[in-house]
Amino acid sequence: MATTQYTNTSGRRKTAVARVYLSEGSGSFVVNGKDFKDYFPTMMLQYRVNQAFALTGNEGKYDFKANIDGGGITGQAEALRLALSKALIEINPEWKSALKAEGLTTRDPRMVERKKFGQRKARRRFQFSKR
């Protein structure tokens, strides 16, 4: 019984969290039990997911299974991109410079600001009446 070697990493963007299990294979991508082209229907989102593989020249050489939770579809795609970049760096540290130059190793820290009491939104206040 052959055991498959997995590289396990995670990535985050806004409130989306992606957990990735990367292994050598033929290029099958599964996200939350679906093919990634069904999960990410637009070409732009598919490009973002494949970006790390394209920069390192590894298209079709790796399989991954991903569990993604939280956030919207764009945040999930970018969380997955970060997790894949981290996994590829674990496999071969020489790819780090190429991925870092494109900004794929940086976690985007921007989050939605919380709503404050006594205000309509995070920064928008109720209308002020002088008289």
C-alpha positions as CSV (number, residue, x, y, z in Angstrom):
1,M,0.0,0.0,0.0
2,A,1.6,3.2,-1.2
3,T,1.3,6.3,1.0
4,T,0.9,9.6,-0.8
5,Q,3.1,12.5,0.4
6,Y,0.9,15.6,1.1
7,T,1.9,19.1,1.8
8,N,-0.7,20.7,4.1
9,T,-1.0,24.5,4.3
10,S,-3.6,27.2,4.9
11,G,-4.3,30.7,3.6
12,R,-6.6,33.5,4.6
13,R,-8.2,36.5,3.0
14,K,-10.8,38.7,4.7
15,T,-13.0,36.1,6.5
16,A,-12.2,33.2,4.0
17,V,-10.0,30.4,5.2
18,A,-8.6,27.8,2.7
19,R,-6.9,24.5,3.9
20,V,-5.0,22.8,1.1
21,Y,-3.6,19.3,0.7
22,L,-1.1,19.3,-2.2
23,S,0.5,16.2,-3.7
24,E,2.2,15.2,-6.9
25,G,-0.2,14.1,-9.6
26,S,-1.8,14.9,-12.9
27,G,-3.4,18.3,-12.2
28,S,-6.8,17.4,-10.7
29,F,-8.1,20.2,-8.5
30,V,-10.9,19.5,-6.0
31,V,-12.5,22.4,-3.9
32,N,-15.1,21.4,-1.3
33,G,-15.8,18.2,-3.1
34,K,-16.3,19.8,-6.6
35,D,-14.0,20.3,-9.5
36,F,-12.4,23.8,-9.1
37,K,-13.8,25.0,-12.5
38,D,-17.3,24.3,-11.2
39,Y,-16.6,26.0,-7.9
40,F,-14.9,29.0,-9.4
41,P,-17.0,29.6,-12.6
42,T,-15.3,32.7,-14.0
43,M,-12.0,32.7,-15.8
44,M,-10.6,35.5,-13.6
45,L,-11.0,33.4,-10.5
46,Q,-9.6,30.3,-12.2
47,Y,-6.6,32.4,-13.3
48,R,-6.0,33.5,-9.6
49,V,-6.1,29.9,-8.4
50,N,-3.6,28.7,-11.2
51,Q,-1.3,31.8,-10.9
52,A,1.2,30.1,-8.4
53,F,1.5,27.1,-10.7
54,A,2.0,29.2,-13.8
55,L,4.7,31.3,-12.2
56,T,6.7,28.3,-11.1
57,G,6.1,26.3,-14.2
58,N,4.2,23.5,-12.5
59,E,0.9,23.4,-14.4
60,G,-0.5,19.9,-14.5
61,K,2.2,18.5,-12.1
62,Y,0.3,18.7,-8.8
63,D,-3.1,17.7,-7.5
64,F,-4.8,19.5,-4.6
65,K,-7.8,19.1,-2.4
66,A,-9.0,22.2,-0.7
67,N,-11.5,22.9,2.0
68,I,-12.7,26.5,1.9
69,D,-14.9,28.2,4.5
70,G,-16.2,31.8,5.0
71,G,-16.1,34.9,3.0
72,G,-17.2,35.5,-0.6
73,I,-16.0,33.8,-3.8
74,T,-13.2,36.3,-4.6
75,G,-11.9,36.1,-1.0
76,Q,-12.0,32.3,-1.2
77,A,-10.0,32.3,-4.5
78,E,-7.3,34.6,-3.1
79,A,-7.1,32.6,0.2
80,L,-6.7,29.4,-1.9
81,R,-4.0,31.2,-4.0
82,L,-2.0,32.1,-0.8
83,A,-2.3,28.5,0.5
84,L,-1.1,27.1,-2.8
85,S,1.9,29.5,-2.8
86,K,2.9,28.5,0.7
87,A,2.6,24.8,-0.2
88,L,4.8,25.2,-3.3
89,I,7.4,27.1,-1.2
90,E,7.5,24.2,1.3
91,I,8.1,21.8,-1.6
92,N,10.9,23.9,-3.2
93,P,12.2,27.1,-1.4
94,E,13.8,28.3,-4.7
95,W,10.3,29.3,-6.0
96,K,9.8,31.8,-3.2
97,S,11.5,34.7,-5.0
98,A,9.3,34.3,-8.1
99,L,6.1,34.1,-6.0
100,K,7.1,36.9,-3.7
101,A,7.8,39.2,-6.7
102,E,4.2,38.8,-7.8
103,G,2.9,39.4,-4.2
104,L,1.5,35.8,-3.8
105,T,3.2,35.2,-0.4
106,T,1.6,38.2,1.3
107,R,-1.6,37.9,3.4
108,D,-3.9,40.7,2.6
109,P,-4.8,42.0,6.1
110,R,-7.8,44.2,5.1
111,M,-11.0,43.3,7.0
112,V,-14.4,44.8,7.2
113,E,-14.5,47.4,10.0
114,R,-17.0,46.7,12.7
115,K,-20.1,48.8,13.2
116,K,-20.0,51.1,16.2
117,F,-23.0,51.7,18.5
118,G,-24.6,55.2,18.1
119,Q,-23.7,55.2,14.4
120,R,-25.5,53.9,11.3
121,K,-22.4,52.0,9.9
122,A,-18.8,51.7,10.8
123,R,-18.0,55.3,10.1
124,R,-21.3,56.8,8.9
125,R,-23.2,58.6,11.6
126,F,-26.9,59.4,12.0
127,Q,-28.0,62.7,10.5
128,F,-27.2,65.6,12.8
129,S,-29.9,68.2,13.4
130,K,-28.7,71.5,14.8
131,R,-32.2,72.7,15.6
